[in-house]
Amino acid sequence: MQNSQAAQTADFEKTATRVSLVSVAGNTALALFKLLAGVLAHSGAMISDAVHSASDVLSSFIVIIGVKLSARQADREHPYGHERFECVAAIVLAVILALTGVLIGVRAVESISEGETALQTPGLLALIAAAVSILAKEGMYWYTRAYARRLRSPSLMANAWHHRSDALSSVGALIGIAGARLGLPVMEPIASLVICVFILKAAYDIFRDATGKMVDRACDEETERRLADCVLQEEQVLGIDRLQTREFGSRIYVDLEIRADGALTLWESHEIAERVHDRIEREFPAVKHIMVHVNPSEKTEE
């Protein structure tokens, strides 16, 4: 069991780190390209968008640190492991994402209130860079999101939403640059305000999910139903008296009380508990720890 969990943890760390390093490479290249396009095409919006992409590089490094800390083996001071460090990383990313959204919103309001107009019409290169950024960042979002769901990783999911926020920011830049080229510079700050709302909503969802996993939130009803069905497949289990679950970072803990024939010996009851334990562990890889208690049934089912 311990070897299996160690292998799962090692695979989780390796995969999450690889996904994060892909994000680092992609964001670095994209930030440099957008910065160059912004300078050459005289686009302040594209330069700001380049800074946003650079912040994603920092986010990816935070994910790597969080994953490495959460993958550490249990010790005397942390007997249940370190998975919650990943939730801490997700909360940090949510805060960064929220600050990004607020800054975009404040800048947009200032631009509208000041009646800001572009001193120079941005060049076509800035428009192309915005379109490339939208496609690249949306692709990175779906790539990171797929692995985040597979690994049940809150920090990877937070980073995926950071990619999506950058894609939305690039949409605003595209609209603003196109509007400026058409003589309507106010389109950029209006689009940025809408984007600000989406980013803040994503930050709130990430923060709520991460904090929920840090305060022993139960699994969803569908997962608990599947767990119960799994337990009842064991033919000598006569019923379930109690099933409690809690999310611990990206892993799940299960406390279970089952009913069995009271006439069975202690050894036989123990074997039933072991079979239930092993069945859950096989069918639910996200489950890290299972405590099974057997209650004697007053009446044996025929």
N, C-alpha and C positions, 0 to 999 in steps of 0.2 A: 504493500500500500504506500509506504513512504517513498519507495523507489519510483512508483508510478506518479505520485504527486510531484516529486523532484523533477522528473522528466517533463511533466506538464508545465511546471514553472519555468524550466530552462527553455522549452519551446516558446512559451509566452514571451519571455524576455527577448529571445533572439528575433522573433517575428516582429514584435512591437518596435524594437530598436531599428530593424531593417526598414520598416515603414517610415519611421521618423527620419532616418538618414536620407531616404528618398525625398521626403519633404524638405529637408535642409538643402539638398542639392538643387531641387526644383525652384525653391523660393530664392535662393542665392542668385541663380541664373536669371530668374524673372525680375528680381529687384534691380540687378545691374542693367538689364535690357530696358526696363521702364525708366530708370534714371537717365540713361543715355538718350532715350527717345524724348524724354521731357526736356532735357537741356537743348538738344538739337532742334526740337520742334517748338521751343519756347512755350511749353505747357506747364503751368504751375500745378494743375490738377494731376498730371501724370507724374510729376516729381513727388507729390503727396502720396499718390498711389504706390510709388516705389518704396516710400518709407513704410507704408502699411505692409507690403510684402516682406520687407526686412524684419518687421516685428514678428512675422510668422516663423522666421528662422529661430528667434529667441524662444518662441512657443514650442518648437520641435525639440530644442535642447531641454526645456523644462519637462517635456514628456519623457525623454530618454532618462533623465535623472529620476523622475517619479517611478518609471518602470523598473529601473535597476534597484531602487530602494525597496519597492514592493515585492521584488523577486527574492529578497534575502530570506534565508531560512529562519525558522522560529528559533528564539534563544530564551534565556532565563527571564529577561526583562520583557520580552514580547512572545509569550508561549503560543499565541494564536497566529503568529506570523506578522507580516508588515504590509499586507495588501492595502491598508487604508492610506498609505503614502501616495498611492495613485489617485485617490480621491482628493488629497491635498493638492496634487499637481493639477487636477481638473478645476479645483476652486481657484487656484492662481490664474489659470488660463481664462476662466470665466471673468475674473476681475480685469485682466488685460483686455479681453474682448469688450467688456462694458466701457472701460476707459476709452478704447478706440472709438466705440460708437458715440460716446459723449463728445469727444473731441471733434468728430466729423459733424455732429449736430451743432455744436457751438460755432464752429467755423462757418457752417451753412447759414445760421441765423445772422452772424456778423456780416456775411457777404450780402444777404438780402437787405438788412437794415442800413448798410452803408451805401447801397446801390452800386456795388462794385461792378465794374466792367473790365474786360480784358484790355490790357494796354497793347498787346500784340495778338494777332489772330494765330492760334496754334496751327502748326503744320500737319500735313497728312500723316506723317510718321507717328505722331501722338495718337491719332485715331486708330491706326493699325495696331499700335502697342496695346491699346485698351482692348481691342477685339481679341488679340492673342492672349492677353491676361485672363479674360473671361473664360475662354476655352480651356486654358491650362489650369486655372484654379478650380473650375468646375470639375475637371477630370481628377485633380488631386483630392477634391472633396469626396467623390464617389469611391476612389481607390482607398482612402483612409477610412471612410465610413464602413466599407465592406469588411476590412480587417478589425475595426473597432467592434462591430457586431459579432464577428466570429469569435473574438477573444474576450468579449464582454468587458472591454476596456473603457472606463469613463474618461481617462485622459486622452486616449486616441480619438474618442468621439468628440471631445472638446476641441482637439486640434483640427478635426474634420470641419467642424463648424467655423473655426477660424479661417480655413480655406474658403468656405462658402461666403464668409463676410468679406473676404478680399475680392471674391468674384463680384459680389454686389457692389463693392466700392468701385470696381472697374466699370461696372454698368453705369454708375453715376458719372465716372470720368468720361465714358464714351458719350453719354447724353450731353454732358457739359461741353465737351470739346466740339461735338457736332453742332450744338446750339451756338457756341461762340463763333464757329465758322459760318453759321447762317445769320449771325448778327443778334442772337438771343442768349447772352451770357447768363441770364438769371435762371436758365434751365438747370444749370449745374448745381447751385445750392438747393433748389427745390428737390431735385432728385436725391441729393445727399441727405436731406431731412427724412425722406421716406426710407432710405437705406439705414439711417440711424435707428429707426424704430425696429427694423428687422434684426439688426445686430444686437440691440438691447434685449429683444425677446429671446434670441438664441443664447445670450449670456445668462439670462434668468433661468432658462430651462436647464442649462449645464450646471449652474450653481445649485438648483433645487435637486437635481438627480444626485450630484456628488454628496451634498449634505445629507440627503436621505439615506445613502449607503453608509454614512458615518454614524448614524444613530440607530442602527439595527432595524432598518425598514424590512418588512416582510416581503417575500416574493409576490409576484402578481398571482391572481386567482387561477389562471390557466396553468402556471407552473406547479402550483400546489395540487391542482386536480390531477395533473400528469404524475406527480410524485405518489399521490394516493393510489392511483390506478396501478402504478408499478409495484407498490407494496402488496396490494391485494391479489396480484398475480401469483404470489407465493401461496401454494395450496393449504398450508397449515396455519396461515394467518386467518383468524376468524373475524377480525375487524380492527378498526383503528380507533383508539380512545383519544389520542392527541397527536396533532401534526403541527409543528411550529417551524417556521423558516426565518432566516435573517440573512441579509446581504452584507458581506464583509468585503468591501472593495469590489473586486470583480468576481469573488467567489461566494459560495452559498454554504451556510451551516444549517443542519436539519436536526431537530429534536423530535423523536418519534416514540409513541407508546402504542403497542399492538396487543391484541388479545390472542391467546392460544389456549389449547386444552389444558385445564388445570391438572389433569392426571399425568401429564408428561413429566419426565425427570428434569432436573436442572440442566443436565447435559443436553437433552433434547431441545429444551427451550432456548438454550444458548446457541445451538446449531441453527435454529430458525432465525434468530436475531442476526447471526453471521450471514446467512443466505440473503436476508433482506438488505443488510448493509452492502454486501457485494453487488447485488442487483442494482441498487440505486447508484452505486459508484460507477458501474459499467454504463448505465443508460443516461447518466447526468454528469458529464465530465466537469461541469462548473462547480459541483458539490465538493467541498474540501473536507468537511467533517460531518459524520453522522453518529448520533447517539440513539441507540435503539433499546427501549425498555419493554420487557414482556410482562403483561398482566395476565393472571390466570382467569380463564373464562369459567363462569359458574355452570354453563351448560355446553356440552360438546355437540357441535352440529353434525347431523347424520349425513 
